[in-house]
Amino acid sequence: MNRDQRSITRRAAAALVTTGACGTLLVSLLTAPNAAARDHDTPSAAVPAEGREASGETSRGTNGSRHPCASAKARCDGEIRVPLDWSDPASERITVAFAWLPRKDASRPAAGTVLANPGGPAPALPAVPSLTEALGPVLDRHDLLVVEPRGLGRSSPLLCPGLDLERQESVGACAAHLGPRVRFFTADQAVADMDAVRAALGVPKVTFYGVSYGTLFAQAYAARHPDRLSAVILDSIVPTGPDGYVTRPIRSGAHLLDVACAPSRACRRLPGTPADALARLVRHLREHPDPGVRLPSLGHLTNNLYLPMVGRELNAAVAAYLDGDPLPLRRLARVIDAAPRAPLRGAELAGLISYTCADSAFPFERGAAPDERRRQLERHYDAERPFSPFTVADLGASSSQRPILGMQDICVGWPTPRSSPPVPPGAVYPRVPVLALGGDFDTTTPAEAAAVTRRFPVSVFSRVRAGGHGPTVSTPANACARGAMRAFIADPYASGGAPRCDEATYRALGSFPRTAGRVPRARGTGLTGEERKVVAATLATVADAAARRDPLRSPYWQEATEAGLRGGLLTFGDGTGGAVAITLRDVRFADDLSVDGEARLNGGDATARLTVTGAGGSHAVELRWEAFRARDDIAVSGTVTGRPFTATVPVH
């Protein structure tokens, strides 16, 4: 997700990179830090040493000793030389880089070693700062090992100048440029490299901490090097099938509309099911195109339901559009259309597609020629309609080329001549403790992630309610998920059951009232009948503004100014520690109510001093409430024209 080189944010990646409504998202393109990035703020002790596979024995340096980093007292960056093909000891040697971070408390023996991979597949070394932040106090007693996967970053990188993933001929030309050796830049070979580094450092066993694609490396390592594991942490599982390859479900995010809606009383009152409403809208937009809500934009929105603003509003916006009110959905579409997309071009993407294409199973034969693969894939699209209620034509409506709907469209042109399942078919996993975490809005559903977790004999799966991708490393991190991960590493055998983590910051809306009188009225003391309507509509207006600064929202979308839903202007002043000042100028959430003034957010504490003007006259309103809480009724207090009140306002 690469917001900067310090933060690996899986949540924003799924939002900003996908080019179509497809479960096989191009998440990796934003998870990958720049291949040329370096950690200049940490010392480097790059002392090359020969690594070799030694049937489980310690790999030694060229002089028979352990790698020099094994005795380092501070971070040591090093590299070893490994076979290109681990099944052929005489094959070409390539370089694999790593970072070794000794525990902070050197007065006692290490409690263990964490072998961490942040996913991608992307260069791992630029993520060392975010991994150390995630692990926190664990590193007081544990050493940390991060190995750069072969073909990426500093580890014999695969590079194809001019590579453009949106041009099929470019992908094929890249494979031809790299030649037959590219077939060994795969997960099965990469985990052999990781184990060679472990051995070269003299580490007897590791706790493998994998995030996203790192969970694939963790599965492969557990199956291929079971006697070198102490425990496993799987954050946001990349699932594998019976044949050992990654299974990439090709689907839209439409099923997640119900995930967003189900906890909300207001949303559950909407007629029909969320999926039916979306299908009706898609049919309507095919027949009556709206430049303000293009079908590809609607597809993007269904794939971004993990973002609080989208999850909070999309169901109600779809219902409003079908009821003749297009403004809420057009507003969301403007936001998603303006969000930056990762470029699908770059020489360093060769490593990413080498792993993804070779490690995965797709709806085409691995040995087929590209043209035949394309025919098989298109037959799959026609027969299965995996993007339903969208069609391929819907999602490619804005493209003059064949749309890239997921990695399957890119991998059509990438040869995979070698059998290279990351996990050997029929593998038996070791009886070591395993903690897996998965969010409701992840591209892998909790049920799919739990099924993979159960393959490990001693395992616990934790569903992170309303969570997205990578809860232990996302920004801001889920404190519960991160705490569970740290506690597990400290004592994997502690009996605590599955951690119960919840990331919800909202209840999904059920409507966008066009007039103040249609907002459910406040209930409480100190208010007249008219004031109950005014307070409810005013809170709806300022809560709508505050939702644009939900703490889990992608910072890519934080514009300094935004238009009010039905008029006016919002101006945001972002401070530190989550503090936000919001200025409202003639803002209209409902057509007949204008709000001026200022709201302040300090974390979840929200206050507002406002002037509210409507058909009933003008009112000075002060509000205090707790923002970003998943409640069907919002508790609010304050004053109306100087008189105090306390009330609750139902989510509309």
Long-range contacts (C-beta under 8 A, 24 or more apart in sequence): 1-30, 1-31, 1-470, 2-30, 2-31, 2-32, 2-33, 2-34, 3-475, 3-555, 3-556, 5-33, 5-34, 5-37, 5-39, 5-126, 5-129, 6-129, 6-130, 6-133, 7-130, 7-473, 7-475, 8-33, 8-118, 8-119, 8-127, 8-130, 8-131, 8-211, 8-470, 8-473, 9-470, 9-473, 9-474, 9-475, 9-554, 10-119, 10-211, 10-212, 10-236, 10-468, 10-469, 10-470, 10-473, 10-474, 11-306, 11-307, 11-468, 11-469, 11-470, 11-474, 11-475, 11-552, 11-554, 12-554, 12-555, 12-556, 13-469, 14-303, 14-304, 14-306, 14-443, 14-468, 14-469, 15-303, 15-304, 15-306, 15-307, 15-339, 15-554, 16-339, 16-340, 16-341, 16-342, 16-554, 16-556, 17-341, 17-342, 18-300, 18-303, 18-406, 19-341, 19-344, 19-403, 19-404, 19-405, 20-296, 20-299, 20-387, 20-395, 20-396, 20-403, 20-404, 20-405, 20-406, 21-252, 21-253, 21-254, 21-298, 21-299, 21-300, 21-302, 21-303, 21-387, 21-390, 21-395, 21-405, 22-250, 22-251, 22-252, 22-303, 22-386, 22-387, 22-395, 22-405, 22-406, 23-248, 23-249, 23-250, 23-251, 23-252, 23-253, 23-386, 23-406, 23-443, 24-248, 24-249, 24-250, 24-405, 24-406, 24-407, 24-408, 25-303, 25-406, 25-443, 26-342, 26-344, 26-404, 26-406, 26-407, 27-212, 27-443, 27-469, 28-119, 28-120, 28-121, 28-122, 28-213, 28-352, 28-356, 28-407, 29-342, 29-344, 29-349, 29-352, 30-342, 31-118, 31-119, 31-120, 31-122, 31-212, 31-213, 32-120, 32-121, 32-122, 32-123, 32-152, 32-348, 32-349, 32-352, 33-122, 33-123, 33-126, 33-127, 34-123, 34-126, 34-348, 35-123, 35-152, 35-153, 35-157, 35-159, 35-347, 35-348, 35-351, 36-348, 37-123, 37-126, 37-153, 38-125, 38-126, 39-99, 39-125, 39-126, 39-128, 39-129, 41-129, 42-75, 42-77, 42-99, 42-128, 43-74, 43-75, 43-76, 43-77, 44-75, 44-76, 44-77, 45-69, 45-72, 45-76, 45-77, 45-78, 46-77, 46-78, 46-79, 46-97, 47-78, 48-78, 48-79, 48-80, 48-81, 48-95, 49-78, 49-79, 49-80, 49-81, 49-200, 50-80, 50-81, 51-80, 51-81, 51-82, 51-96, 51-193, 51-196, 51-197, 51-199, 51-200, 52-82, 52-83, 52-89, 52-196, 53-82, 53-83, 53-86, 53-89, 53-192, 53-195, 53-196, 54-199, 56-199, 56-227, 56-228, 57-199, 58-199, 58-200, 58-202, 59-196, 59-197, 59-199, 59-200, 60-200, 61-200, 66-200, 66-201, 66-202, 67-197, 67-200, 67-201, 69-98, 69-100, 69-201, 70-100, 70-200, 70-201, 70-202, 72-100, 72-102, 73-102, 73-106, 74-102, 75-99, 75-100, 75-101, 75-102, 75-128, 76-100, 76-101, 76-102, 77-125, 79-154, 79-155, 80-196, 80-197, 80-200, 82-150, 82-192, 82-193, 82-196, 84-181, 84-184, 84-189, 85-184, 85-189, 86-189, 86-192, 92-181, 94-150, 94-155, 94-156, 95-154, 95-155, 95-156, 96-147, 96-148, 96-150, 96-155, 96-156, 96-193, 96-196, 96-197, 97-125, 97-147, 97-148, 97-153, 97-154, 97-155, 98-125, 98-145, 98-146, 98-147, 98-148, 98-197, 99-125, 99-128, 99-144, 99-145, 99-146, 100-143, 100-144, 100-145, 100-201, 101-128, 101-132, 101-139, 101-143, 101-144, 101-145, 101-146, 102-143, 103-139, 103-140, 103-141, 103-142, 103-143, 104-139, 104-140, 105-140, 105-141, 108-141, 110-141, 110-142, 110-143, 111-141, 111-142, 111-490, 112-141, 112-142, 112-143, 112-205, 112-206, 112-207, 112-230, 112-489, 113-142, 113-143, 113-144, 113-145, 113-198, 113-203, 113-205, 113-206, 113-207, 114-138, 114-139, 114-142, 114-143, 114-144, 114-145, 114-206, 114-207, 114-209, 114-489, 115-145, 115-146, 115-147, 115-194, 115-198, 115-206, 115-207, 115-208, 115-209, 115-221, 116-144, 116-145, 116-146, 116-208, 116-209, 116-210, 116-211, 116-214, 117-146, 117-147, 117-149, 117-208, 117-209, 117-210, 117-211, 117-213, 117-214, 117-217, 117-218, 118-211, 118-212, 118-214, 118-473, 119-210, 119-211, 119-212, 119-213, 119-214, 119-215, 119-236, 119-470, 120-149, 120-152, 120-212, 120-213, 120-214, 120-352, 121-149, 121-152, 121-187, 121-213, 121-351, 121-352, 121-355, 121-356, 122-152, 122-153, 122-213, 122-352, 123-148, 123-149, 123-152, 123-153, 123-154, 124-148, 124-149, 124-152, 124-153, 125-153, 125-154, 126-153, 130-473, 131-209, 131-473, 134-472, 134-473, 134-477, 134-482, 134-485, 135-209, 135-485, 135-486, 135-489, 136-482, 136-486, 137-486, 138-486, 138-489, 138-490, 141-490, 142-207, 142-489, 143-203, 145-197, 145-198, 145-201, 145-203, 145-206, 147-193, 147-194, 147-197, 149-190, 149-193, 149-217, 149-351, 149-355, 150-184, 150-185, 150-189, 150-190, 150-193, 151-185, 151-350, 151-351, 151-354, 151-355, 152-348, 152-351, 152-352, 155-193, 157-348, 157-351, 158-182, 158-185, 158-348, 158-350, 158-351, 158-354, 159-347, 159-348, 159-350, 160-347, 160-349, 160-350, 161-347, 162-347, 163-345, 163-346, 163-347, 163-349, 163-350, 164-344, 164-345, 165-344, 165-345, 165-349, 165-353, 165-404, 165-410, 166-344, 166-345, 166-401, 166-404, 167-401, 168-370, 168-402, 168-412, 168-413, 169-413, 171-353, 171-410, 171-412, 171-413, 171-414, 172-370, 172-413, 172-414, 174-350, 174-353, 175-413, 175-414, 175-415, 178-350, 178-354, 180-417, 182-350, 182-354, 183-358, 183-415, 183-416, 183-417, 183-418, 183-420, 184-418, 185-351, 185-354, 185-355, 185-358, 186-354, 186-355, 186-358, 186-359, 186-418, 186-420, 186-422, 187-216, 187-217, 187-220, 187-355, 187-359, 187-420, 187-422, 188-220, 188-224, 188-420, 188-421, 188-422, 189-420, 190-217, 190-220, 190-355, 191-217, 191-220, 191-221, 191-224, 191-225, 191-422, 192-224, 194-221, 195-221, 195-224, 195-225, 195-228, 198-228, 204-228, 205-229, 205-230, 206-230, 207-231, 207-232, 207-233, 207-489, 207-492, 208-232, 208-233, 209-233, 209-235, 209-485, 209-489, 210-234, 210-235, 211-235, 211-236, 211-470, 211-472, 211-473, 212-236, 212-238, 212-469, 212-470, 213-238, 213-355, 215-436, 216-240, 216-246, 216-359, 216-422, 217-422, 219-422, 219-423, 219-452, 220-422, 220-423, 222-429, 222-430, 222-432, 222-456, 223-423, 223-424, 223-427, 223-428, 223-429, 224-424, 224-427, 226-428, 226-429, 226-430, 226-432, 227-430, 229-430, 229-432, 230-432, 230-492, 231-432, 231-433, 231-434, 231-435, 231-488, 231-489, 231-492, 232-432, 232-433, 232-434, 232-435, 232-456, 233-434, 233-435, 233-436, 233-437, 233-472, 233-485, 233-488, 233-489, 234-434, 234-435, 234-436, 234-437, 234-449, 234-452, 234-453, 235-436, 235-437, 235-470, 235-471, 235-472, 235-473, 235-481, 235-485, 236-437, 236-438, 236-439, 236-442, 236-444, 236-449, 236-469, 236-470, 236-471, 237-436, 237-438, 237-444, 237-448, 237-449, 237-452, 237-453, 238-444, 239-444, 239-448, 239-449, 239-451, 239-452, 240-421, 240-422, 240-423, 240-452, 241-361, 242-425, 243-361, 243-421, 243-425, 244-421, 244-422, 244-423, 244-424, 244-425, 244-427, 245-359, 245-360, 245-361, 245-421, 245-422, 246-356, 246-359, 246-360, 246-361, 246-422, 247-360, 247-361, 248-360, 248-361, 248-362, 248-406, 248-407, 248-408, 249-443, 249-444, 249-448, 250-363, 250-380, 250-384, 250-386, 250-387, 250-405, 250-406, 250-408, 251-386, 251-387, 252-299, 252-302, 252-303, 252-386, 252-387, 252-388, 252-389, 252-390, 253-302, 253-303, 253-304, 253-305, 254-278, 254-302, 254-388, 254-389, 255-445, 256-302, 256-305, 256-306, 256-311, 256-440, 256-441, 257-302, 257-305, 257-314, 257-315, 257-318, 259-305, 259-440, 259-441, 260-305, 260-311, 260-312, 260-314, 260-315, 260-441, 260-508, 261-315, 261-508, 263-466, 263-504, 263-507, 263-508, 263-630, 264-507, 264-508, 264-509, 264-510, 264-632, 264-651, 265-507, 265-510, 265-632, 265-650, 265-651, 266-316, 266-507, 266-508, 266-509, 266-510, 266-511, 266-632, 266-650, 266-651, 266-652, 267-315, 267-316, 267-507, 267-508, 267-509, 267-510, 268-510, 269-510, 270-315, 270-316, 270-319, 270-510, 271-319, 274-315, 274-318, 275-389, 277-315, 277-318, 277-319, 277-322, 278-302, 278-318, 278-389, 279-388, 279-389, 280-322, 281-318, 281-321, 281-322, 282-389, 282-390, 282-394, 283-389, 284-321, 284-322, 286-394, 290-326, 290-330, 292-326, 292-330, 292-333, 292-334, 293-321, 293-326, 293-329, 293-330, 293-333, 294-333, 294-337, 294-397, 294-398, 295-390, 295-394, 295-395, 295-397, 296-394, 296-395, 296-396, 296-397, 296-398, 297-333, 297-336, 297-337, 298-329, 298-333, 298-390, 299-387, 299-390, 299-394, 299-395, 300-336, 300-337, 301-332, 301-333, 301-336, 304-336, 305-441, 306-439, 306-441, 306-442, 306-467, 306-468, 306-469, 307-468, 307-552, 307-553, 307-554, 308-505, 308-506, 308-547, 308-550, 308-552, 308-553, 308-628, 309-335, 309-547, 309-548, 309-550, 309-553, 309-557, 310-336, 311-441, 311-466, 311-506, 311-508, 312-506, 312-507, 312-508, 312-509, 312-547, 312-550, 313-508, 313-509, 313-547, 315-508, 315-509, 315-510, 316-508, 316-509, 316-510, 316-511, 316-512, 317-512, 319-510, 319-511, 320-511, 320-512, 325-512, 325-514, 327-512, 327-565, 327-566, 328-512, 328-565, 331-563, 331-565, 335-557, 338-557, 339-554, 339-556, 339-557, 340-556, 344-404, 353-407, 353-410, 353-411, 353-414, 354-414, 356-407, 356-410, 356-411, 357-407, 357-410, 357-411, 357-414, 357-416, 358-414, 358-416, 358-418, 358-420, 359-420, 359-422, 360-407, 360-411, 362-407, 362-408, 362-411, 363-408, 364-408, 364-412, 366-416, 367-416, 367-417, 370-412, 370-413, 373-412, 373-413, 374-412, 377-408, 377-409, 377-412, 429-455, 429-456, 429-457, 430-456, 430-457, 431-457, 431-458, 432-456, 432-458, 432-492, 433-458, 433-459, 433-488, 433-492, 433-493, 434-458, 434-459, 434-460, 435-459, 435-460, 435-462, 435-484, 435-485, 435-488, 435-492, 436-460, 436-461, 436-462, 437-461, 437-462, 437-464, 437-467, 437-471, 437-472, 437-481, 437-484, 437-485, 437-499, 437-501, 438-462, 438-463, 438-464, 438-467, 439-463, 439-464, 439-466, 439-467, 439-468, 439-469, 439-471, 439-503, 440-464, 440-465, 440-466, 440-467, 441-466, 441-467, 441-468, 441-469, 442-467, 442-468, 442-469, 443-469, 460-497, 460-498, 461-498, 462-498, 462-499, 462-500, 462-501, 463-498, 464-501, 464-502, 464-503, 465-501, 465-502, 465-503, 465-504, 466-502, 466-503, 466-504, 466-505, 466-630, 467-501, 467-503, 468-503, 468-552, 471-501, 471-503, 476-551, 476-552, 478-503, 502-630, 503-552, 504-630, 505-550, 505-551, 505-552, 505-628, 505-629, 505-630, 506-547, 506-550, 506-628, 506-630, 507-630, 507-631, 507-632, 507-651, 509-651, 509-652, 510-651, 510-652, 511-652, 512-565, 512-652, 513-537, 513-540, 513-590, 513-652, 514-566, 514-590, 514-591, 515-590, 515-591, 515-592, 515-593, 516-590, 516-592, 516-593, 516-614, 517-592, 518-590, 519-590, 519-652, 520-649, 520-650, 520-652, 521-649, 522-636, 522-647, 522-648, 522-649, 523-647, 523-648, 523-649, 524-645, 524-646, 524-647, 524-648, 525-645, 525-646, 525-647, 526-640, 526-643, 526-644, 526-645, 526-646, 526-647, 527-640, 527-645, 527-647, 530-616, 531-619, 531-640, 531-645, 532-647, 533-616, 534-593, 534-612, 534-614, 534-616, 534-619, 534-621, 534-640, 535-621, 535-623, 535-636, 535-638, 535-640, 535-645, 535-647, 535-649, 536-649, 536-652, 537-589, 537-590, 537-593, 537-612, 537-614, 538-593, 538-595, 538-610, 538-612, 538-621, 538-623, 539-623, 539-625, 539-634, 539-636, 539-649, 540-589, 540-590, 540-649, 540-652, 541-584, 541-587, 541-588, 541-589, 541-590, 541-593, 541-595, 542-582, 542-584, 542-595, 542-599, 542-606, 542-608, 542-610, 542-623, 543-625, 543-627, 543-634, 544-589, 545-570, 545-582, 545-584, 545-587, 545-599, 546-580, 546-582, 546-599, 546-601, 546-606, 546-627, 546-628, 548-572, 549-574, 549-580, 549-582, 549-601, 550-628, 551-578, 551-603, 551-628, 564-588, 564-589, 565-589, 566-590, 566-591, 567-594, 568-594, 568-595, 577-602, 577-603, 578-602, 578-603, 579-603, 584-610, 599-623, 601-627, 604-628, 604-629, 608-638
